[in-house]
């Protein structure tokens, strides 16, 4: 028992050291970009959007979820920089539970958006339902509550490797094998929070593509069709890149018992977790497609920066540098 634990611990530490520098660089890039993108999106969708629809509600939830998940990234950076876990064991458990919580809610939100696009393209006669934000809010609230209930048991598992290291490590942050203690709940979670929303998305996309090919969407405006197609493509890419590898690895790690087989999946587990974190930045594409206000905000920032650069160039050529306050006053 001690020998197998020692091998497992050494394997995890080896994987930790192997990905230490890339992880520090990766998470240091993901954190500021994700915070900037999602704070902007949350402000645009919740404060500046006058006409709210079901998609607006889903976008607010996506941005809020991304921000909550990004709160765990600084602690990952600290741990990769210093392998000694400086925080309490319960906080380690919370971070791991959040790693399972995030994709579960995200996939359902993406499924809701897919169903919304189905209604907009295939069932335009029910277009009024797209403005019923109360139902969208109820659906989001229900998913949040159900996911919290199913991830709470992860905080109560006590047969963990950290006990033998006196909680100076947080190895379970990099390995999901300890979840085998709740294998039944684990498989139920995978079915409901991965396969069911994935099936909804695939079903919606197949029907939408069939309707577009058969020309059954003639009543829909060309701009609306193009927008919906761009949303669908974005969702497909995001799910395939960020969430499918993570869940496949999650399932395989849970099924296999052998230490050798577990070790073979440890690199995949680390890389798939990296890809899942990428979703917090890729959501910017979805925000940009969905919201004209978000597009305007991004464009205004880009134009403002270009304006500052052009003014600085002119000032250098003329031999007189304008102060930043003068530039801002000129913009006003």
Secondary structure, DSSP 8 states (H G I E B T S, - for coil): -HHHHHHHHHHHHHHHHHTHHHHHHHHHHHHHHHHHHHHHHHHIIIII-SS--HHHHHHHHHHHHHHHHHTTHHHHHHHHHSSS--S-HHHHHHHHHHHHHHHHHHHHHHHHHHHHHHHHHT-GGGGGGGG-HHHHHHHHHHHHHHHHHHHGGGGG----GGGTTTTS--GGGT--GGGGGGHHHHHHHHIIIIIHHHHHHHHHHHHHHHHHHHTTTTTS-HHHHHHHHHHHHHHHHHIIIIIIHHHHHHHHHHH---HHHHHHHHHHHHHHHHHHHHHHHHHHHHHHHH-HHHHHHHHHHHHHHHHHHHHHHHHHHHT----HHHHHHHH-
